Amino acid sequence: MKIIDKLMTYDLLITDSHVMTQNGMVEKNIVIDDGKIKLITNESPTCDKKINGSGLVSIPGVIDTHVHYGVYSPIDQAAITESHAAAIGGVTTMMRMFRLEGSYIDSLQKHLLASQKSHYIDYTLHASIFNENQISEMKHCTENQILSFKIYMNLGGDVGHVYMEMNPGEEKLISSQVNVTNELVEKIVKRASELKCPVLVHAEDYQECACAMKTEKEKNHDGLNSWSQSRSPDFEVKSIQTICEYGRKYDCTIYFVHIGSKSALDQIQLEKNNGTKIFVETCPHYLTLSHETQDGYLAKVMPPIRTKNDVEYVWQSLQKNHIDTIGTDHVANQLKLKLDGDDVWSALAGFPGIGTSLPILLSEGVNKNRITLDHLVNLTSTNASKIFGLSDKGNIAPGFDADITMIDLKKEKKVSPELFGGFSDYLVYDGWNLKGWPVKTIVRGSLITEDFEVVGKPGYGKLVTRKLS
Ligand SMILES: [Zn+2]
């Protein structure tokens, strides 16, 4: 706020938009100052800048809970390209799924520093835990704003291969082999509980997956259907049972990432009824893609996309409030590496999706009356802010960060990789015509994108200060 001739002027006024608040939609102006929301009002106080929001809906900035970047291109570049794509897609905070082979104490700061001048939007990290030494460093992580830990139950034995974050300043893939045994998983859950942090769980039993994949390969099967066969929903169920047992034993909150099958959703409801504290994330692809209709290998992902019945069941689960958040599981990779081989087994798992998430939810969800706007806000922002302690975000109300995504529900546009300017040269949704798009992305009161152009600056985005209650 500046005081000019005794007149107070605020920084920014957003007029005439439909504002999504925790009490539903209101027709009011939003007054922003010093990056914070000051007032939701009928008045139009003097402001340095003004945005006419006529015909648009203002929602709390989208928080993408699940993003992989810095693995296939160095983080100083990846943070620029991927936060660019994110901003175009209306995302204001991206949560990086950070993977390290070695010590957090030795290299966390180096990694954070390398991305510090690169983000257009705000960001934070989940720390993946792969070994005993990293368990001993979980406290160190919490002292550095990382209040959530990722467990990969899918990695071990014959299927223990994983790419870690590139070393800052180097453009070299970091190939690694890990063994996330149940014994290790139990210790991580115990430690996370002591630190009062949730664990994010990739629930697929690696032993079952390794065995079934071997069988599928021996039969010379190919395609996304076989990929799904080789990683049956039953293997998700098995891991869900195991981790929930630990969750109850140590009173730890379990956050299931990328849930997209009926069996997994049903098992999770059972475990909730047994008293486990659980949150559930799904991804846009489990709401839109099935191996029954998807050709080629681009949509290869772990866990696999399933049947059309599963897709329908995920929508129903959303409607029943059995799902809390939408994360993209965005992987910033390129075709050259993705399709480095000639069958589904040699294709790389994971694909980009951070830019298309909100448009998909608006087009396939809100505009097809499958979810309401209020529900969308909870799924894309408010719930994530509560679960992960992003206490300044997730709400358009006085005192919160002025992270606002302005959407045009009537806007139609065709998806293409070029639209987002990310690292990836393909998208599984390439060519889809979607209705409902973000047209302005505002982070802490600054306009970052306007009509599909990024007008913000890399380095504006900050590491979010987190606080778990
Ligand atoms: Zn992931």
Residues whose N, C-alpha, C, O or C-beta is under 5 A from the ligand:
A	BS01	ZN	D329
